[in-house]
Amino acid sequence: MSHLRTANRREDLRLITGRGRYTADVNLPGQLHAAFLRADRAHAQIVSIDARPALARPGVVAVFTGADAVAAQYTQFPNLMAFTGRNGAQILKPERPVLATTAVRYVGETVAMVVAESALAAQDALDSIVVDYKDLGAVATVEDALAPGALQLHANIPGNLCFEWETGDAAAVAAAFAKAAHVARLDVITTRVAPSPMEPRGSLVSFDVASESYDIYTPSQGMVMLRKQIATLTGVPEAKLRVHSRDVGGSFGQRSGVYPEQGALMIAAKRLGRPVKWVGSRAEGFMSDAHGRGLEIAGELALDRDGRFLAARYEFLCDMGAYLTPTGSISHLRNPATLMTGVYEIPALYGSFKVVLTNTVPIAAYRGAGRPDIAYAVERLVDRAADELKIERSELRRRNFIPPEAFPYKTPTVGVYEPSDFAGCLDQALNTADWKGFEARRAAAKQRGKLRGMGLSTIIEATGAGVFPKDQVAIEVDAEGKLTVYTVSMSSGQGHETTFTSVVADTLGLPHEAVTLRECDPAHELVGNHTGGSRSMAGVGSVCKVAADKLIEQAKPLAAEELELEPSQVDYSGGAFKSRDGEKTISFVELAKKLAGRHPHPMNTLAEATVGSTWPNGCHIAEVEIDPDTGVTEIASYVAVDDSGTVINHQIVEGQVHGGVTQGAGQMFQEEVVYDRASGQLLTGSFMDYCMPRAGLVRDINVGDRPLPSKLNAIGAKGVGESGCTASLPALANAMTDALRPAGVGHLDMPYTPSKVWHSIRAAKSK
Ligand code: MCN
């Protein structure tokens, strides 16, 4: 695909000049408005609900409660867990009515829904609903939830433990540890974060009595996946559900699953015979949008005398919140298990996992979905081993990289890595970051009274293999020879409009403007995967190439007729069909125009392919400088070298890395969802308490491509959407550890807030 031309992002002008069409922009005639009463406490029995005072408020049309959810049987959420646990056990699934029935289990849970003539009237009436609660006491951490005699959230989930799983070879690992010359140990936490996309959640639902079908306007990561989940939750057949998403303002994994509000709005729209709309507030977002991460990982690495890795074992505690989301449990298990070996040849691996329920917001996949967590555990452990054995950090990594001749590399757990050049990425990053010159910069910083540190990470990811068996792409040709490409993936900022259309246009030798992308058009039934796991380019994007190639082959006989040639005598290049001798020619546009009278247009094409995981990898290097007097850290430089396979659009890839690294830096330095341990009350319920990264946090990121084209799809692409997150957590933490070491500060958990850093330096000094 080296012929591809890098295009500027086509969607930006529309999106940044207010011409996007988000869910809140959609209105339907006669629509009503909904507002949700949410639990103000973490765990309580609902003794009674009196909705009558709210019904008497002006403009209120109806109030729905848990009884309506039970009557509709909207009580069991889908869960994508694909394997059995210890002793063949299935994951224990809690009931989750779309409106709470007998109990609430996290602050923010939907208790009742008011539907009114205006959004304000609905909002106003919420305070008039009288709920009599009996407080039950809360467990806000996995430790408290697992403690003997802990309060139990769900009757069918003893000890709040809904799944236990292990992978790898425990005996081989134990044997390797027994003969190890050195064992490095480190327990880490990847903190719970609030994804906080720009567009709040919201949905507009209408019900058509005649066809008994629903139109659901909602931000999503792809309509096919969401429709399937809504069907599972509600029992409404998929054929009766049309999911509409036009522009989506960020998703980060948070929109990968169905939410209670969507089900509740369906109940209301059907009952009331009018469309019902809800647009969530930012405050609702903090307390009810799925959170991300929330993993505790205890790691151990066994090494021989020469610093070669012999074995590694990890214990994972996965906080799932009060209920299971569709994606949370599977992504917290499968992704770390797949990548437990990192980029290293480690003969024996073992991991054990506990999936735990707490009185907190449910957790879902969040940018990286388990991959940043395991990369963080592995890469911090490798740095610890290097420190303890006094082996230079890049050298210890290089000594243990999976060598080029070992590919395709079958890991001791579940992955098969495609060829990668870990040493090449490392060298490029070390050179760009001037790794060797660091000690001089550290010394200069010391002169200025600052603590300077440098850290690196060498990581690999598995992009999403997909939930559906294949990805289909349709191309339709109009009477002017313009093309519309249909897919069921869904960009929420990733720039598919630019990249997918460029793949089609460049394959056909047409101007980019001649091709338009339409994702998630309910009128176009296609099989395919949602956007997630950084799989869209390698998956759907590669099928765009397959489709464009197929279109050419399909059109050759049609061109041959026009040119009065045998089809075998027709070639295609530069946007035109030509005879072998070059004497006769008809352009793509001319042919399309000539055939425009036939319906459907004979050049329309449907293509498909099954695309599994690709294996993006890279090396990131961060340099930080801490002011010990204030605890404030400055990221002095950041270098990212990524193998994203064939880069279709460098500008977009660079933007993805910037976004991912900034998200990682946000988590590393300031973002953290905090619950009061005793009461389970949410303490970070607004941007006043939950500190999103600002532009100044990561000022300059040097992004270098190091593409090794994938052989697993038609365009050679690997994913890139999550690489920045996955690599930045360990690179930044390793840099912070390196900076703090001379001050006598050892391991700290994220986030490295100024207060935590300052107190740690003071504590170390006073020892
Ligand atoms: N791309 C490319 N060349 C490659 C690989 C990718 O030009 N070799 C381009 C793609 O065409 C696409 C972008 O880079 O425009 C990201 O592609 P890909 O890695 O396939 O990821 P997805 O499109 O599947 O996006 C999902 C990924 C995930 S899982 C999360 S979470 C995430 C992310 O993307 N959420 C985002 N990036 C985000 N960016 C924005 N702005 N908003 C989000 O919510």
Residues whose N, C-alpha, C, O or C-beta is under 5 A from the ligand:
A	BS01	MCN	G250 S251 F252 G253 Y366 R367 G368 S492 G493 Q494 G495 H496 T499 T531 G532 G533 S534 R535 S536 M537 A538 S644 G645 T646 V647 I648 N649 I652 V653 A717 K718 G719 V720 G721 E722
